[in-house]
């Protein structure tokens, strides 16, 4: 077994990987054998779950056609949404290529559920940067924010170990609290991603206080990383992006909202118009892309998880602080590496870019990225702009200089980038 690993990794030498990095990679691969086996188990369970949904819905070649104009009576779109609903254990799913980003899907989920006088309580601290304007927390024009419509925002931070502070959540829930909001992934923070076990505890607590509280989950980066999804453990509605996990590296755009029927339909009405809701939306031939991406998603996520585990194992050996640890159970595909130095951070991001199939010759530089307060450096040599199941790496250039690596359609790509840094 050791000789097989050694001979395989030797192939990386043609890229200029050093002997030191090859030795470190061989050691890392041996240590990761049980981690890879655990990931394979998750992939198998989720892939069979996805296959069963396609089979039970009797998905056919006829469902991969297209509609135009209003998109009335699109049977393919209906089948795909039924498949999403079955996989995620939802009453209803709204899956559309017209949703450009995960933030757009999450925003629609919030606007669809909240009304003036309601309180949105975030129980995982401050949400991801790109939701700040939606809520009304960013500087600048907030005329269309939730807060401008009289919706209040409150938050509870996670405990220092990254677990939910259930006592603080209980104390924060008021009669006006309409929604408990959970961000599963870490975003641009150093905290760990939440697991479905964490979400289950939050949902159980919230519903024990008041049954009508909406437990909403930003599920971006988290789909198929575990054996259960948030709706299976008590969440009421979830939202995410198709150019992240559920698109399987194939979807070129799109997003989804799934969960309780009324909440999903209200989100659809926000995105289209009241009276039409989910009944309109031409697919223009996107059904095949969305369906194929969903089918390959569990395997794609498995590659992402293995690439992240390898990065954690080999880079921690180089003295960098990594999170999660290589053997830690993961709730998303994001791997953080803390460099403590802007030059080292930029060097790693550049290595990621150099190992990309698209724009490998480009050198990333920090820039003023829309939606972020600090300059961001990003490696994104992807076939789909902004796709994070394809290997990418980014982060705000500020202390402690943390790079956020995610994705890898093939784990070998992530391994190569990490080995190049180790050899530097």
N, C-alpha and C positions, 0 to 999 in steps of 0.2 A: 504493500500500500504506500509506504513512504517513497519508494522509487517511482511509482506512478505520479504521485504529487510532485516530486522533484522534477521529473522529466517534463511534466505539463508546465510548470512554472518557468522552466528554462526557456520556453518559447518567448517569454517576456523580454529576454535579453536583447532581441533585435530592436527593441524600442529604447535601448540605452539604460535599462535597469541595471543597477549595480549588483555585485555579488552579495553585498551586505543586505540589500533589499530582498534579494531572492532567498537568502537564508531566513530572514525575518518572515517572509511570506510562507515558506514551508512550515515553519514553526506555528504560524497563525492558523494555517489550514488544518493542521493536526489538532490544535486546541479547539477549533470550531466544529469538528465533526458532530458532536451531540447537538450543537445549536442548529446546524444545517438540517439535521434529522427532525428536530422539533418544527422548524419552518416547513419542511416537506409535509409533515403531518397536517399542518394548518392549510397548506395549499390543496392537499387532497380533499379534505373535508369541504372547503369552499368551492373547489372546482366541481365536485359532485353535486353540491347544492345548486350551483348555477346551471349545470347540465339538466338537473331534474326540473328546474323552472322552465327551461326551453322546451323540454319534452312534454311537460304537463300542459303547457299552453299551445302545444301543437304548432310551433313556429314553422313557417313554410317559406319557400322561395317567393311566393306571392306577397309576403309581408315585407319584402325588401324593395318594393316599388317606390313610387314617389307621388306626392300630391303638390299642387301649386295653389296660388291665390290664398283663399281662406284656410284651406286644408281641412275642410269638413270631411267627416267619415273616413279618416285615414286608418285603415284596419291594421296596417303595420305599426304605426305609432301606438295604437291601442294595445297591440300585442306586447310591444317592448315595455310599455309602462306597466302592464300586468306582470311581466317577467321581473321587472325591478321590484314591484310590490311583493311578489312571492319571495324573492331572495332576501329582501330586507325586513320581511314580516310586517308589511304596511297594509293599511286598508286601501290606500291609493298612492300612486306615484305620478309625478309630473316630470317628464324627461324630454328636454328640448335642446336642439342645437342652437336655438336663438338665445339661450343663456350663455353669455360669453365667459363669465368667470364664476368661481366659487363664491366670491363676495357678492355678486349679483344675486345668486340663488339664496344666500343667507339673508341678504337685505330683503328680498321678496318674502321670505319666511317670516321675518320680523314685522314688516309692514302689514302682512296679511293677518297676523295674530293680535297685534297690539292696537289699542284705541286710546284717545285722550283720557288722561287720569290714571292709566295703568302704570305699573312699575315693572320695568325689566330688570331682573336681578341676575347679574353675571356672577357665577359662583366659582369661576376659574380665573379671577382677577381681570385685568384690563384685556379686552379682546384684541385680536390681530389688528395691526395698523390700518389696513384698508377698510375696516369697519368704523373707524373713528368718525368720519364725516357722516355716515349713515346714522350713527347714534347721536351725534352733535357734540362730540368731545374734541374735535380738531379745531385748530384756529382757522379763520377764514369764513367763507360764506356757508352758513348752516340753515338757510331758509327752508330746505326740504328735509331736514333731519328729523328723527323721531322726537327729539326734545322740542323742536320748533312746533310740533303738533300737540304738545302738552303731555308727552309720554316721558315719565321720569326714568332715570337710570341710576342704579345702585350696584355696588359690587362687593364681593367677599373674596379675599385672597385665599389661595391654597396654603396649607401648612408648609413649614420649611422643608419637609421631606417630599413635597409635591402631592400629597394626598388631600382629599377634600376636607375642609374644616366643617364637619357636620353640625357642631354646636353653634358655630358662628352663622351658618346658613339658617339654622332653625330660628335663631334670634333675629335674623334680618328679614324673614318673611313677614309681611304685613298684610292686612286685609286688601290693600290695593295691588299687591304683588300678583301680576297676571302671568308672568313668565319667569322660569328659572332657566338661564342660558348657560350652556356648557360648551367650551371649546375643547375638543378632544386632543388636538395636536398642540404642540408647544408654542407655535408661532415663533416670533423673534424673542424668545426668552430662554433661560437656562433650565427651566423646570421640565420635568418628565411629562410625556404624554399620558393622558388618562387612559385607564383600561376599562373594559366593559364592567368589570367588578366595581370600579369606582362610580361609574355612571349609574349602576344599579342601586348603590347605596344612596346617591343623591336623589334619584327618582323616587325611591321608596320613602325617603324622608319627606320630600315635597308633597307627595300625594297623601301621605298620612296626615299632614297638617291641613291640606285642603285638596279634595279630589279634582277640582277644576283648574288647578295650577297647570300651566303648560310647561312641560320639560322639553326644551328645544336644544338640539345638538348641532354645532358646526362639526360635520363629520369629515371635513377635508383632510386628506393624507391618512385617514384611519381605516377606510374600507378594506376588508379582507385581510387585515393584519392579525385578526383574532378569529376564533371559531364562532363567536356571537357578535351581533351588531347591536347598536344602542336601542333600537325599537324592540328587540327581544328581551331587554332588561328593564323596560319601563318608560323609555323616552316616548314622547308623543309625536315628535316631528324631527326630521333630520334634513340636512341639505349639503350638497357638495358639487364638485366639478368633474366633468368627464375627461378633462385633460390631466387629471390626477388619477388616483387608483382605479375607479370603475371604468375608465376608458381603455384600460389595457394597453396603453401606448399606441392605440390605433385611432381613437376618436380625435378629430381635428379641432373640435370645439364642443361646447355644450355643458349642461348642468342638470341637476335633478333636485327635487324636493319630494320627500316620501314620509308617510305617517298617517295620522288620523285624517279621515276624508275631508272634513270641513276645513281643517288647517291647510291642507294641500290645495284645495280648491280656492280658498281665499288668497293664497300666494299666487296662484295662476291668474286670478282676477286682477291682482295688483300688476302683474306683468303684461296682461292683455287689457281687459276692461270688464267691469261688472256686466253680467248678462251674457258674456261670451266665455270667459274663464278658460278652461282647458279644452273647450270644443274647437278652438281655432289654433292654427299653427302649421303651415305647410312643411313637409319634411324635405322636399326638394332632393330626394335621393339619399338622405342621410341615414335612413333606417339601417342599411347594411353596415355602415361604418360603426354606428352605435352598438348594434347587436353583436358584431364580431369583436369589438373592443371589450364589451362586457363579458363575453365568453372567455376571452384570454386573460381577463383581469386577475384572477387568483394566481395564475402562474407568473404573470408580470410582477405582481406585488411580492411574490416569493423571491424573485431575482433582486428586487429592490432591498428586501430585508437582509438577504445574504450579503449583498454589497455593503450595506451599512454595518453589519456585524463584523465584516472583514476590516472595514475602516477603523472601527472602534478597537479591534484587537491589535492591529499592527501599529496604529498611531499612538495608542496608549503606551505601547512598548518603546516609542520614541520620546516619551515624556510629556505628551500632550494630554490635557484633560478632555475626556470624551464622555458624551451622554447620549443615549444609554450606554452602559457597559456592554461589552460584546456578548455576554451570556444572559443579559437582562431580558425579561419578557417585554415585548414592544407593543405599543398601542398606535404607532404611526410609522411612516417610512423615513422620518427625519433623523439624521445623525448630526450631532453638534460636535465641533472640535474647537476647543478654546486655545488660541495661540498666544495671547498676551502681548502680541506685537503686530503692528499693521503690515509690516513687510512680509512676515511669515504667513499671515493670513492671505495676503494678495498672491504670494507664491503658490499656495495650495490651490486657490481659485483658478490661477493661470494653468496649473497642471491639469485640473479638471477640464478646462476649455481645450487644452492641447490634445486630450484623449477623446474628443468629441468627433462624431462623423460629419458634423456640419460646422463650418467656420473654425476648424482646428487651428488655423493659422492666425486667428485673432487674439490679441492680448486684452483681457478685461481691464477696465479702469473704473474707479469709483465715479458715480454720477448721481444727479438729483432725480431719483426715481419717483414718479407720481404716486402719492399716497403715503410717502414716508418722510419723516422729519430729518433724518440723517442721510448722508450720502451712502449709497449701496453699491457694492461691487458684486457682479454676477457673472458666473460662467453658465452659458445656456446654449450649447451647440446642439440644438434639438431640431428634429424634423417639423415639430409643431411649436410655434412660438409660445413660451410660457409653460410648456408641458413639464410636469415634475415627476412623471413616471420615467421619463427620459432623464439621464444623469444630468443634474444641475447642482450648482452650489452658489450660495449668495449669503449676504449678511451686511448689516449696517457697519460702516467703518468707524467704530467707536469702542472704547474699552468695555469689556476685556478682550475685544476682537475675536468674536465667535463666528465661525463659518457654519452655515447650515447646509449640509449635503443631503440631497434626496434623489431617489430614483436610480435607475439603471436597468434598461431593458435586458441587458446581459451583464451579470455581475462581474465578468472579466474586465469590463470597461472601468468600473469603480476600482477594482483591484489594481489595474495598471496605473491609474492616477495616484493612488496611495503609495505604490511601490516607487514611483518616480520621485515623490517627495522624500521618502525614506532614503533614497539613494543620493539625495542632494548634499 
